Amino acid sequence: MTNDVMDHHYRLGLSRAMMTDPYHSCMEADIVLVLVDAANKWLRETLDYQIIKMLQQNVHLPSLLVLNKVDKLKDKSYLLHLTDLLTGREEQSSDVVSDHMIHWKHFSDVFMISALTGDGVDGLRQHLLSHCQPGEWMLDAAQYTDTPTQSLVEDMIREKLYIHLDQELPYIIRQENVLWEEYADGSLSIYQNVICEKDSQKPIIIGRDGAVIKTIASEAVSDLEKALGRSIKLFLYVKARKHI
């Protein structure tokens, strides 16, 4: 959990799922991390009340306080002061006004890290690994993803469209699966239309002598074969919307 993320999302009017998913995640967690931006002088000295609420509801779980961006602080001794504030060992200054508890006294440990430089990250990683609880595999070991195969194919092709096409063009292109053929040897042939708005956009997508669309298809096939573990043949046809 990231400090203040809940209230921030609420103010922005984002999906209700952004508010409820962290609560559901805590219910399935073995350990809870509260990540605080130690370089953010406006938010770092208090814990968001939504974070406190989740910790209270899951007090049976071990929780860690993780202070990130410690590389941004010139005075490293401040980290000890900040730790005392967030763990309740030191009272917040009188100018902090809140109707809610703004610290948590039950953190089992505190880690000071820099995700940018990697400082302290190995110690945190080893601590988490040592507290992992064994459990049943949720997916088969041979299953690379739970995303439907056709969605995965579309996403990987679209990624290459974003990489190789400029400006707004990738955002107005629509993909349409035309034919999907699976063979006894496990190989797969995919036929897909790449649909643009205007005829004038087709030469940009195709490229000189077909160079652009061939590169897009070749790179997509390489990624798909690694992800799906099978031989792939991909046929992309560039069409203008008015001709569909």
C-alpha positions in Angstrom: 0.0 0.0 0.0 1.2 3.5 -0.8 0.6 6.2 1.7 -2.3 8.6 0.7 -3.1 6.7 -2.5 -6.6 5.9 -1.4 -7.8 9.5 -0.6 -6.0 10.8 -3.7 -7.9 8.4 -6.0 -11.1 9.3 -4.3 -10.5 13.0 -5.0 -9.8 12.3 -8.6 -13.1 10.4 -8.9 -11.5 7.2 -10.2 -13.1 3.8 -10.3 -14.6 2.4 -7.1 -12.4 -0.6 -7.7 -9.4 1.5 -6.9 -10.8 2.0 -3.4 -11.9 -1.5 -2.7 -9.1 -3.6 -4.4 -6.5 -2.8 -1.7 -8.9 -4.0 1.0 -9.5 -7.3 -0.9 -5.7 -7.7 -1.4 -5.1 -7.4 2.3 -7.5 -10.2 3.0 -5.3 -12.6 0.8 -1.9 -11.3 1.9 0.7 -12.9 4.1 2.4 -9.6 5.0 1.5 -5.9 4.4 3.9 -3.2 3.3 3.2 0.5 3.8 5.3 2.5 1.4 6.1 6.1 2.3 7.8 8.6 0.1 10.4 9.9 2.5 11.2 12.8 0.1 7.6 14.1 0.1 7.7 16.7 2.8 3.9 17.3 2.5 2.7 13.8 3.2 5.6 11.8 4.8 4.9 12.5 8.5 1.4 11.0 8.7 -0.2 7.8 7.5 -3.4 8.2 5.5 -6.5 7.2 7.6 -7.5 4.7 4.9 -4.2 3.0 5.4 -4.7 2.9 9.1 -8.2 1.5 8.6 -6.9 -1.4 6.5 -4.1 -2.1 9.1 -6.7 -2.2 11.9 -8.9 -4.6 10.0 -5.9 -6.9 9.4 -4.0 -6.5 12.6 -3.3 -10.2 12.6 -1.0 -9.8 9.6 2.6 -8.7 10.1 3.2 -5.2 8.6 6.3 -3.4 7.5 7.0 0.3 7.2 9.1 1.0 4.0 10.6 4.4 3.6 11.5 4.9 0.0 13.6 7.6 -1.8 16.1 7.9 1.0 18.7 8.9 -1.6 16.8 12.2 -1.9 17.5 13.2 1.7 20.6 15.1 2.5 20.1 14.7 6.3 19.9 10.9 6.8 19.3 11.4 10.6 15.8 12.7 9.7 14.9 9.1 8.8 15.1 8.2 12.5 12.8 11.1 13.4 10.4 10.1 10.6 10.4 6.5 11.8 9.5 7.6 15.3 6.6 9.7 14.0 5.1 7.0 11.8 5.4 4.3 14.4 4.0 6.5 17.2 7.2 6.6 19.3 7.2 10.4 18.9 4.3 12.8 18.9 3.4 14.7 15.7 4.0 18.4 15.8 1.1 20.6 16.9 0.5 21.9 13.4 -0.7 18.5 12.3 -4.5 18.4 12.6 -6.4 15.2 12.1 -9.5 13.4 13.5 -7.8 10.1 12.8 -4.9 8.1 14.1 -1.9 9.1 11.9 0.6 6.5 13.0 0.8 2.7 13.5 2.5 1.2 16.5 2.4 -2.3 15.3 4.9 -2.4 12.5 7.0 -5.4 12.9 10.0 -3.9 11.1 11.1 -0.7 9.3 13.1 -0.7 6.0 14.8 2.4 4.5 15.4 1.9 0.8 16.0 3.6 -2.5 14.2 1.9 -5.4 16.2 4.1 -7.8 19.7 3.1 -6.5 18.8 -0.3 -5.1 20.1 0.7 -1.6 18.3 -1.5 1.0 16.2 -3.3 -1.5 18.0 -6.7 -1.1 17.4 -6.6 2.6 13.7 -6.0 2.1 13.5 -8.8 -0.5 15.2 -11.3 1.7 12.9 -10.4 4.6 9.9 -11.0 2.4 11.2 -14.3 1.1 11.8 -15.5 4.6 8.2 -14.7 5.5 6.5 -16.2 2.5 3.9 -18.8 3.3 3.7 -22.0 1.2 0.5 -22.4 -0.7 -1.2 -24.1 -3.6 -0.3 -23.0 -7.2 -3.1 -20.9 -8.6 -2.2 -21.6 -12.2 -0.6 -24.6 -13.9 3.2 -24.3 -14.1 3.0 -24.5 -17.9 0.5 -21.6 -18.1 2.2 -18.3 -18.9 -0.7 -16.0 -18.3 -4.4 -16.1 -17.4 -5.2 -13.6 -20.2 -7.3 -15.1 -23.0 -5.0 -16.0 -25.9 -6.7 -13.8 -28.5 -6.5 -10.8 -26.1 -2.8 -11.5 -25.6 -2.2 -11.7 -29.3 -4.0 -8.4 -29.9 -2.1 -6.7 -27.1 1.3 -7.9 -28.4 0.6 -6.7 -31.9 -0.7 -3.4 -30.7 2.5 -2.9 -28.7 4.5 -3.1 -31.9 2.1 -0.7 -33.6 2.8 1.8 -30.8 6.6 1.3 -31.1 6.8 1.6 -34.9 4.2 4.2 -35.7 4.4 7.9 -34.9 2.2 10.5 -33.2 -1.6 9.7 -32.9 -1.7 7.0 -35.6 -1.4 4.0 -33.3 -4.3 5.3 -31.2 -6.8 5.5 -34.0 -6.0 2.1 -35.5 -8.5 -0.7 -34.8 -7.6 -4.4 -35.0 -9.9 -7.1 -36.3 -9.3 -10.8 -36.0 -10.3 -12.4 -39.3 -9.2 -16.0 -39.0 -7.6 -18.1 -36.3 -6.4 -21.6 -37.3 -4.8 -24.1 -34.9 -3.1 -27.2 -36.3 -2.5 -30.7 -35.0 1.2 -30.0 -34.5 0.3 -27.1 -32.1 1.2 -24.3 -34.5 -1.1 -21.3 -35.0 -2.0 -19.1 -38.0 -3.5 -15.7 -37.3 -5.0 -13.4 -39.8 -5.8 -9.9 -38.6 -6.9 -6.7 -40.2 -5.2 -3.5 -39.2 -7.8 -0.8 -39.8 -7.0 2.9 -40.2 -9.2 5.9 -40.8 -8.0 7.0 -44.2 -6.4 5.6 -47.4 -3.6 8.2 -46.9 -2.6 6.5 -43.7 -2.1 3.1 -45.2 1.3 3.8 -46.8 2.6 5.0 -43.4 1.6 1.8 -41.7 2.8 -0.5 -44.6 6.0 1.4 -45.1 8.3 1.4 -48.2 8.1 -2.1 -49.8 6.1 -3.2 -46.8 9.1 -2.7 -44.4 7.1 -1.3 -41.5 4.3 -3.8 -41.4 6.7 -6.7 -41.9 8.8 -5.5 -39.0 5.7 -5.2 -36.8 4.6 -8.7 -37.7 8.1 -10.2 -37.3 8.6 -8.7 -33.8 5.1 -9.7 -32.7 5.6 -13.3 -33.9 8.9 -13.5 -31.9 7.2 -12.3 -28.7 4.1 -14.5 -29.3 6.2 -17.7 -29.8 8.0 -17.1 -26.6 4.8 -16.4 -24.7 2.7 -19.2 -26.1 5.4 -21.8 -26.6 4.3 -22.7 -30.2 5.1 -21.8 -33.8 3.1 -18.8 -35.0 2.4 -17.5 -38.5 0.9 -13.9 -38.5 -0.7 -12.2 -41.5 -1.5 -8.5 -41.2 -3.7 -6.8 -43.7 -3.8 -2.9 -43.7 -7.2 -1.5 -44.7 -9.0 1.8 -44.5 -12.2 2.0 -42.5 -14.4 3.2 -45.4 -13.5 0.0 -47.4 -14.6 -2.4 -44.6 
